[in-house]
Amino acid sequence: MSDNELHRQFIEKAIMLACENVDNNKGGPYGAVVVRNSAIISSASNQVTCNLDPTAHAEIQAIRDACAKLKTFQLTDCILYSSCEPCPMCLGAIYWARVEKVYYACNRQDAARAGFDDEFIYQEINKPPMQRNINMQQFNTSSALKPFELWSLNDKKILY
């Protein structure tokens, strides 16, 4: 099977998961698949409404499951396939997991037309914290750096 056929197969799986999720009314119309060495490691759909968890996006669910199955917090040799371009939260998780590559079907404009508009979050990220719609202020305290100081002294820490 050619690479292109493999990519199509995994994208179609993500789309199928998204469609099934809509049919089952378990969450939003999103699906994701994590693949390593041309084999599916994990697959998931959006579980926001059924889990009452705003972070239970398909990509996040698939990343969590893949990490648990592979017993690692880094997916450096994995590819993520998603039914839609990842939102800012999922994009952050993808970078933290160090996924090798991402393929997606729909883009964020397609999602916006369906009522899932993340553009305001992309705009908020570029604003200084105090100018965001949800005001964010640094609260200075003498103990603020203590966790980082302890971290830098810990010779048993696992870097990530």
C-alpha positions in Angstrom: 0.0 0.0 0.0 1.4 3.4 -0.9 1.9 6.2 1.7 -0.9 8.2 0.1 -3.3 5.2 0.5 -2.2 4.7 4.1 -2.8 8.4 4.9 -6.2 8.3 3.2 -7.1 5.2 5.2 -6.2 6.8 8.6 -7.9 10.1 7.7 -11.1 8.2 6.7 -10.9 6.4 10.1 -10.8 9.7 11.9 -13.7 11.0 9.8 -15.7 7.8 10.5 -15.1 8.2 14.3 -16.4 11.8 14.0 -19.5 10.7 12.2 -20.2 7.8 14.6 -19.8 10.3 17.5 -22.5 12.5 16.0 -24.8 9.5 15.5 -24.2 8.4 19.1 -24.6 11.9 20.4 -21.5 11.5 22.6 -19.8 14.8 21.7 -18.7 17.0 18.9 -18.1 15.9 15.3 -14.4 15.1 15.7 -12.3 12.0 15.5 -8.6 11.3 15.8 -6.2 8.5 15.3 -2.6 8.0 16.5 -0.4 5.8 14.2 3.0 4.4 14.7 4.8 2.3 12.0 1.6 2.2 9.9 -0.4 0.7 12.8 -3.2 2.4 14.8 -2.1 2.8 18.4 -5.2 4.7 19.5 -8.3 6.2 18.2 -10.8 8.5 19.8 -13.7 10.8 19.3 -14.7 14.0 21.0 -16.1 13.3 24.5 -16.7 16.8 25.8 -20.4 16.6 26.4 -20.7 13.0 27.6 -17.7 13.4 30.0 -18.6 16.9 31.0 -14.9 17.7 30.2 -14.0 20.7 28.0 -10.6 19.2 27.4 -11.9 15.8 26.1 -11.3 16.7 22.4 -10.6 13.8 20.1 -6.9 14.6 19.6 -6.4 14.9 23.4 -8.2 11.6 24.0 -6.2 9.9 21.3 -2.9 11.3 22.6 -3.7 10.3 26.2 -4.6 6.8 25.1 -1.5 6.4 22.9 0.8 7.6 25.7 -0.8 5.1 28.1 -0.5 2.2 25.7 3.1 3.0 24.7 4.0 3.9 28.4 5.6 7.2 27.4 4.7 10.9 27.4 6.4 11.5 24.0 5.0 10.3 20.7 8.0 11.3 18.6 7.6 8.5 16.2 3.8 8.8 15.8 1.5 10.5 13.3 -1.8 12.0 14.4 -4.7 12.0 11.9 -7.7 14.2 12.7 -11.0 14.8 11.1 -10.4 18.6 11.5 -7.5 21.0 12.0 -6.6 20.9 15.7 -7.8 23.7 17.9 -5.3 25.8 19.9 -5.5 23.5 23.0 -5.0 20.3 20.9 -2.2 22.0 19.0 -0.5 22.6 22.3 -0.9 19.0 23.3 0.4 17.8 20.0 3.6 19.9 20.5 4.0 18.7 24.1 3.6 15.1 23.0 6.1 15.8 20.2 4.0 14.1 17.6 6.0 13.7 14.4 3.4 14.9 11.9 -0.3 15.7 11.7 -2.7 15.2 8.9 -6.2 16.7 9.1 -9.3 16.7 6.8 -11.3 19.9 7.5 -9.8 23.2 8.4 -10.7 25.7 11.1 -12.8 27.7 8.7 -14.9 24.6 8.0 -15.3 24.1 11.7 -16.3 27.7 12.2 -19.1 27.4 9.6 -20.4 24.5 11.6 -20.5 26.6 14.8 -17.1 25.7 16.2 -15.1 28.9 15.9 -11.8 29.0 17.7 -10.5 32.2 16.0 -11.1 34.2 19.1 -8.7 31.9 21.0 -6.0 32.4 18.3 -6.5 36.2 18.7 -6.4 36.0 22.5 -3.1 34.1 22.5 -1.4 37.1 20.8 -2.7 39.7 23.4 -0.8 40.6 26.6 -2.3 38.6 29.5 -4.0 41.7 31.0 -5.7 42.6 27.7 -7.4 39.2 27.2 -11.1 38.8 27.6 -10.4 36.6 30.6 -8.1 38.9 32.5 -4.9 37.2 33.5 -2.6 38.9 36.1 0.6 37.7 37.5 0.4 37.6 41.3 3.9 38.2 42.8 4.8 36.3 45.9 8.1 35.5 47.5 7.5 31.7 47.1 6.6 31.9 43.4 9.9 30.4 42.1 10.2 27.7 44.8 8.7 24.9 42.6 11.2 25.7 39.8 14.1 26.0 42.3 13.2 22.6 43.7 12.9 21.2 40.2 16.4 22.4 39.2 17.9 20.8 42.3 16.1 17.5 41.8 18.6 15.0 40.3 15.9 12.4 39.8 13.7 14.6 37.6 12.6 13.3 34.2 13.1 16.1 31.6 10.4 16.6 29.0 
